[in-house]
Amino acid sequence: MTYRIIVAEDQAASRKLLRQMIEKMAADSFEIVAEAKDGEELIEKVFEHSPDLVLCDIEMPKRKGIDAVKELQRTLPSLSYIFTTAHENFAVEAFELNAVDYVLKPIQMSRLMLSLERAKKVLKEKDRKLEKWNASLARIPIRFNRSLYYVQIDDILFIEKNDRKSIIHTVEEQYSSGETLEYFLEYLDHRFVQSHRSFIINLHRVARIQTSGKSYLVFFDHYDIAAQISKQNIQRVQQMLNSTNGV
């Protein structure tokens, strides 16, 4: 299997060198689908190309690579990263973001190869979990009212964090679960995005969005209860909706 990778590095010469090394060493496992020269462009390229892995310089103009990653993780928590930098003092922060690896510059070919092998193992494990989930859980099992319900993923409109419970909303029923939003995000597919710290929405079921103070409400067909989209996430959600609709 070939995984999609974006190279984010502000120096053109460094981007070229990284591309050459990846194409020479790992062309059978990784395909470079885009390059970015700063943190803002990285965010745009990720939503445009949907990569599996980002090779990201920490220090970049406009927005640091590490800040761009924090922004991306709000809506794409499953995306994998390898950080590159000339400074050792970012290591702790990088691994707190669950980075696959942290590579110091100047990057040696053998060190980059080792890092990509680590990334490949991580990505294969994610694929294995997703395949297992899709095979056995086309319906999500939810314990509710002393019963185990199997809720079809297609039927989920949104999931709401309410106190210590997650409420799964479908047109016909609401189910209460003790699982966290992070639990659901790990397994739900590309149709679902965390639009707010307390909401995950199904992009394929969105009917309309309207402003509400400093945030936004999102409505679904044949359902009266609305979910929320934060001000920080509205542009990204709209981009993803446009992409989903082929705009």
Secondary structure, DSSP 8 states (H G I E B T S, - for coil): --EEEEEE-S-HHHHHHHHHHHHHH-TTTEEEEEEESSHHHHHHHHHHH--SEEEEESS-SSS-HHHHHHHHHTT-TT-EEEEEES-GGGHHHHHHTT-SEEEESS--HHHHHHHHHHHHHHHHHHHHHHHHHHHH-SEEEEEETTEEEEEEGGGEEEEEEETTEEEEEESS-EEEESS-HHHHHHHS-TTEEEEETTEEEEGGGEEEEEEETTEEEEEETTEEEEEEE-TTTHHHHHHHHHHHTT-
